[in-house]
Amino acid sequence: MDLSGVGVWSTQLRYGDPVESAEAAAELEELGFSALWIPDIGGPVFDAVGNLLAATRETVVATGILNLWMHAPAEAAASYASLSAAHGDRFLMGIGVSHAPLVDAAEAGRYRRPLAAMAAFLDGLDAADPPVPAEGRVLAALGPKMLELAGKRTRGVHPYLVTPEHTRIAREALGAGPLVLPEQTVILCSGAEEAHAIGTEWLRGYLALPNYANSLLRLGFSQEDLTSVSDRLFDALIAWGDEEAIRSRVNEHLAAGADHVTVQVLTADQDAFPREQWRRLGSALR
């Protein structure tokens, strides 16, 4: 499983039209992206993984992340085994605890003791027949305790909405062995005004979630940065500008210790597949 280079993180590949998702996946492989990452906020995520694996030959398909509250470990392990048997060693199971406001919206009080819940989920994957091997899974780890758990029981970490400084912290915490696979949001645009028009409200939604807010506070941002979506915070979390600006940010993560960076492209129409932007980045980041 090749997890070097640059990947694509995309809600469209997960929740868009499956036919276009497959067509886009095949093109992304031709463009040289080494992995395709998709979220899990409900619905048949393993069907989406299978659709992308079937459309590609060598590209890794990863969940970024599998929401552990929505899946039984034995069922997840069975899906992992089935997909691996059909498509080879190309499915990476990224697992996360999601966020209390989202999980509790469906069932109040369900989200509790997230670190213990993650450990129990990993126990279930280990106990399944066949199990999901440690090298086939990574964790969406932001804080020190989840980073530690990931280092002990998985192949590495897939942090979302982070800076190159967080990548450095994750690498130092994990040491030289485990993988560090951060997501980096990007906007190809002509200037700051266009970038903020596209990204500010998108970012504000994430800043309302405690896990991300606490992670950013640990990185040295202030509550005022979060409340106002300050330029400092925006620029730290979203790489914007031309291809060179995006390449520079990816290189910052790699220099900080990332093994692989997966880019999420934002556009004014966030439901549309950003295929032209992917083509531009494929050429620039190859």
C-alpha positions in Angstrom: 0.0 0.0 0.0 1.7 3.2 -1.2 0.9 6.1 1.1 3.6 8.5 -0.2 2.9 11.6 -2.2 -0.3 13.5 -2.3 -3.9 12.4 -2.1 -7.4 13.9 -2.5 -9.9 14.2 0.3 -13.5 14.7 -1.0 -17.0 14.7 0.1 -18.1 14.6 -3.5 -16.5 11.2 -4.0 -18.5 10.0 -1.1 -21.9 11.6 -1.4 -22.0 12.7 -5.1 -23.4 10.7 -8.0 -21.7 7.2 -7.9 -21.1 7.2 -11.6 -19.3 10.5 -11.6 -17.5 9.5 -8.5 -16.1 6.5 -10.3 -15.2 8.5 -13.4 -13.5 11.1 -11.2 -11.6 8.4 -9.2 -10.2 6.9 -12.4 -9.1 10.4 -13.6 -7.5 11.2 -10.2 -5.5 8.0 -10.4 -4.3 9.0 -13.9 -3.4 12.5 -12.5 -1.0 10.8 -10.0 -2.9 11.1 -6.7 -1.9 8.2 -4.5 -4.9 8.0 -2.3 -8.6 9.0 -2.2 -10.1 9.9 1.2 -13.8 10.1 1.9 -15.8 11.0 5.0 -18.4 9.1 6.9 -21.3 11.1 8.3 -24.0 8.4 7.7 -25.0 6.1 4.9 -23.4 3.0 3.2 -19.7 4.1 3.4 -18.3 0.7 2.5 -20.4 0.8 -0.8 -18.7 4.1 -1.6 -15.3 2.6 -0.8 -16.0 -0.4 -3.1 -17.1 1.9 -5.9 -13.9 3.9 -5.8 -11.7 0.7 -5.5 -13.5 -0.8 -8.5 -12.8 2.4 -10.6 -9.1 2.4 -9.9 -6.2 -0.1 -10.2 -3.5 1.0 -7.7 -4.8 4.0 -5.8 -5.4 3.6 -2.0 -9.0 4.4 -0.9 -9.3 5.5 2.7 -12.0 6.5 5.1 -11.3 9.9 6.6 -12.9 8.9 8.8 -15.1 5.9 9.7 -17.3 7.2 12.4 -17.0 4.5 15.1 -20.4 5.3 16.7 -22.1 4.3 13.4 -20.5 0.9 13.0 -20.1 -2.4 14.8 -16.5 -3.5 14.8 -17.4 -7.0 13.6 -19.3 -5.6 10.6 -16.6 -3.1 9.8 -14.0 -5.9 9.9 -16.1 -8.1 7.6 -16.4 -5.2 5.1 -12.6 -4.7 5.3 -12.0 -8.4 4.6 -14.5 -8.4 1.6 -13.1 -5.3 0.0 -9.5 -6.4 0.5 -10.3 -9.8 -1.0 -11.8 -8.2 -4.1 -9.4 -5.3 -4.6 -6.1 -6.2 -2.9 -4.3 -4.3 -0.2 -5.7 -0.9 -1.1 -8.3 -0.1 1.6 -7.1 1.9 4.6 -9.6 2.2 7.4 -9.3 5.6 9.0 -11.3 5.6 12.2 -12.4 8.5 14.3 -14.7 9.5 17.2 -16.4 12.3 15.4 -18.0 15.0 17.5 -20.4 15.1 20.4 -22.9 17.6 18.8 -23.2 15.3 15.7 -23.3 12.0 17.5 -25.7 13.1 20.2 -28.1 14.7 17.7 -29.3 11.3 16.9 -29.1 9.8 20.4 -28.6 12.2 23.3 -25.7 11.2 25.6 -24.3 8.6 23.3 -21.0 10.4 22.9 -18.9 9.8 26.0 -15.4 8.7 26.9 -14.2 8.9 23.3 -10.7 7.5 24.1 -12.2 4.5 25.8 -14.7 4.1 22.9 -11.8 4.1 20.4 -9.9 1.5 22.4 -12.9 -0.7 22.6 -13.5 -0.4 18.8 -10.0 -1.4 18.1 -10.4 -4.4 20.5 -13.4 -5.4 18.4 -11.4 -5.1 15.2 -8.7 -7.3 16.8 -11.2 -9.9 17.9 -13.1 -10.2 14.6 -12.6 -13.2 12.3 -10.7 -12.2 10.3 -9.3 -9.2 12.2 -8.4 -5.8 10.7 -4.6 -5.7 11.0 -3.0 -2.8 12.7 -1.3 -1.8 9.4 -4.7 -1.5 7.8 -6.0 1.2 10.1 -5.1 4.7 11.2 -6.8 7.1 13.7 -8.1 10.6 13.4 -5.9 11.8 16.3 -5.6 15.4 17.3 -4.7 15.4 21.0 -1.8 13.7 22.8 -3.8 10.7 24.2 -5.3 9.7 20.9 -1.9 10.2 19.2 -0.4 7.8 21.8 -3.2 5.2 21.2 -2.6 5.4 17.4 1.1 4.9 17.8 0.5 1.7 19.9 -2.3 0.1 17.9 -2.5 1.4 14.3 -0.4 2.3 11.3 -0.5 6.0 12.1 -2.7 9.1 12.2 -5.0 11.1 9.8 -5.4 14.5 11.4 -8.0 16.8 9.9 -8.1 20.6 10.0 -4.6 20.9 11.2 -1.5 23.0 10.5 2.1 22.0 9.7 2.9 22.7 13.3 0.4 20.0 14.3 2.1 17.7 11.8 5.4 18.4 13.6 3.8 17.6 17.0 2.3 14.4 15.7 5.6 13.3 14.2 7.5 14.0 17.5 4.8 12.1 19.5 4.8 9.1 17.2 8.5 8.8 16.4 9.9 7.5 13.2 7.7 4.5 12.5 4.0 5.3 12.3 2.6 7.3 9.4 1.4 10.9 9.6 -1.2 11.6 7.0 -2.7 15.1 7.4 -5.6 16.6 5.5 -5.0 20.1 4.1 -7.8 22.3 2.8 -7.0 24.4 -0.2 -8.7 27.0 -2.4 -7.4 27.9 -5.9 -8.2 31.5 -6.2 -7.0 35.0 -7.3 -6.8 36.6 -3.8 -7.8 36.8 -0.2 -11.3 38.2 -0.8 -12.2 35.3 -3.0 -10.7 32.8 -0.6 -12.6 34.2 2.4 -15.8 34.3 0.4 -15.5 30.6 -0.3 -14.0 29.4 3.0 -15.1 31.4 5.9 -18.5 29.9 6.6 -17.2 26.5 5.8 -14.5 26.9 8.4 -16.9 28.5 11.0 -18.9 25.3 11.0 -15.9 23.2 12.0 -14.8 25.8 14.7 -18.1 25.2 16.5 -17.1 21.6 17.1 -15.2 21.1 20.5 -12.6 18.7 19.2 -11.4 21.1 16.6 -11.7 24.1 18.8 -9.6 22.5 21.6 -7.0 21.3 19.1 -6.5 24.8 17.8 -6.4 26.3 21.3 -3.6 23.8 22.1 -1.8 25.1 19.0 -1.8 28.6 20.4 -4.7 30.2 18.7 -7.0 32.3 20.9 -10.7 32.0 21.5 -11.0 35.3 19.7 -9.3 33.8 16.6 -11.9 31.1 16.6 -14.9 33.3 17.3 -14.0 35.9 14.6 -12.4 33.4 12.2 -9.3 35.7 12.2 -7.1 36.1 9.1 -4.3 34.4 11.1 -6.4 31.3 11.7 -7.9 31.2 8.2 -4.5 31.4 6.6 -3.1 28.7 8.9 -5.8 26.2 8.2 -6.6 26.9 4.5 -3.9 27.2 1.9 -5.2 29.6 -0.8 -3.9 31.2 -4.0 -2.3 29.6 -7.0 -0.7 26.2 -7.5 2.6 27.4 -6.1 0.9 28.5 -2.9 -0.7 25.1 -2.5 2.5 23.2 -3.3 4.3 25.3 -0.7 1.9 24.4 2.1 2.0 20.7 1.1 5.8 20.9 1.3 5.5 22.5 4.8 3.7 19.4 6.0 6.2 17.1 4.4 9.1 19.0 6.0 7.3 18.8 9.3 7.2 15.0 9.1 4.2 14.0 7.1 4.5 10.9 5.0 1.5 11.9 2.8 -0.7 14.9 2.5 -4.3 14.7 1.3 -5.8 17.9 -0.2 -9.4 18.9 0.1 -10.4 21.5 -2.6 -13.1 24.0 -1.7 -14.9 25.9 -4.4 -17.9 28.3 -4.4 -20.2 25.3 -5.3 -19.2 22.8 -2.6 -21.5 20.2 -4.0 -19.9 20.1 -7.4 -16.9 17.9 -8.2 -13.9 20.2 -8.4 -12.5 18.3 -11.4 -10.8 21.3 -13.1 -9.1 22.2 -9.8 -8.0 18.6 -9.3 -6.4 18.7 -12.8 -4.5 21.8 -12.0 -3.2 20.4 -8.7 -2.4 17.0 -10.2 0.0 18.8 -12.6 1.4 21.0 -9.9 1.8 18.4 -7.2 2.9 15.4 -9.2 
